[in-house]
Amino acid sequence: MRVFFIGFGQAGGKIVDMFIEQDKKAPVRSFRGIAVNTARTDLMGLRNIELKDRILIGQTVVKGHGVGTDNVTGAKITADEIDSIINTIDSRGTHDIDAFVVIAGLGGGTGSGGTPVLCRHLKRIYREPVYAVGILPAPEEGRLYSYNAARSLSTLVNEADNTFIFDNSAWKNEGESVRMAYERLNDEIVRRFGVLFRAGEVGKTGVGEMVVDSSEIINTLRGGGVSSIGYAISEKVTKSAKQKKGFLGGFSVKKKDNAEEVLTGEDKSAKIIGLVRRAMLGRLTLPCDYTTAERALVLIAGPSDEMDRKGVEKSKSWVEENIAGVEVRGGDYPLESSKIAAVVVLASIGDAPRIRELLEIAKETKEDVIRSKERRVTMFDDDSVDPLFE
Ligand SMILES: Nc1nc2c(ncn2[C@@H]2O[C@H](COP(=O)(O)OP(=O)(O)OP(=O)(O)O)[C@@H](O)[C@H]2O)c(=O)[nH]1
């Protein structure tokens, strides 16, 4: 799938920068990416997105210093400067892309406010689907972040064709601050979505046993709403690709042994089914009740001689038995790697506790703000002293 990424705000920009870095190492280039921000220093810190693809907005309002967690201002600046953002996107070329993906932290100001606005305009202008990847704040970041995220997400689900969620709080370790975990979390995001968004692109390793093309991804996501992704990776399965770092390389699975595991027939299928189960039952990008998913997509990527049609078919049936809907698509694609990766997209989820919690916090926050405004008394309420002028 050829993707045009837009990183909105600090988190979005950093993550798109990593996608571009990953793409530079891939056998075929599938990604294009730009970053949009109200903070100059955030844009300057990027390493892989070209300078001309970093757009600073809101200069006259916030002078390059960011919107300070005010997502209403983030939305307003984006709406006011939408033409210059769209012009930049246009000038980078959109004729050969399959989808837009806008990425942002939903708890802040710029990305949280700007993403729903940008998605609305992209959908209005282009025929390609527009997806969002929204990062949820951890509770420890405070009520303002939760409030922002709930408002942004409630708007975003109506503007994007589908919204993938990554929940920071589900991924940071006990005792670790969210800030300390960013690098690791971003790595997790880029690895999962990299396997998904690269599906259907043919590299020199050839085509898979059961090819998944971008239309299958698009059809899986057609229902809208929010989606979550599961992922699992095998131990090393081949010697041949072992020396090369490869696309899935660098992943810190336990080193087992150096012996080549030659899998045949049932073994190959069993390995794939096992991986898919681990992907779906393990930690999802958004922890949720997977039985409420309307659609799913099962993707297997790895060395071509490990791809197995029967394994994919059986995995799809297993996923279908476990989700609410009946539409389960899937396939595989070969990668120059010594490991097999499985990605399960659980699309249009009906229930996720963390989102319910965020919506509840937002409701309470709104009520508290109204109450505190009503109760507010100041030392200067007394009008017995005349002001200098009215
Ligand atoms: N996973 C992840 N989350 C991040 C990262 N940076 C920030 N966040 C989260 O994103 C939210 C804040 O969004 P930012 O992207 O920093 O904010 P912004 O869009 O630049 O908006 P302002 O700074 O308010 O102008 C918070 O919930 C952070 O925890 C990152 O590198 N990775």
The ligand as a Gaussian input file, in Angstrom:
#p B3LYP/6-31G(d) Opt

LIG

0 1
 N        3.661000       7.444000      21.908000
 C        4.076000       8.709000      21.976000
 N        3.307000       9.636000      22.558000
 C        3.768000      10.902000      22.585000
 C        5.028000      11.288000      22.062000
 N        5.188000      12.631000      22.258000
 C        4.070000      13.051000      22.875000
 N        3.212000      12.013000      23.086000
 C        1.881000      12.087000      23.707000
 O        1.082000      12.956000      22.911000
 C        0.324000      13.819000      23.736000
 C        0.742000      15.245000      23.509000
 O        0.823000      15.478000      22.158000
 P        2.029000      16.290000      21.484000
 O        2.211000      15.678000      20.142000
 O        3.211000      16.378000      22.372000
 O        1.365000      17.717000      21.405000
 P        1.203000      18.678000      20.167000
 O        0.235000      18.102000      19.202000
 O        2.577000      18.990000      19.623000
 O        0.518000      19.959000      20.796000
 P        1.105000      21.180000      21.657000
 O        2.473000      20.743000      22.153000
 O        0.115000      21.365000      22.757000
 O        1.186000      22.313000      20.712000
 C        0.574000      13.387000      25.148000
 O       -0.438000      12.493000      25.552000
 C        1.916000      12.686000      25.071000
 O        2.092000      11.686000      26.049000
 C        5.817000      10.278000      21.450000
 O        6.931000      10.502000      20.945000
 N        5.282000       9.013000      21.438000

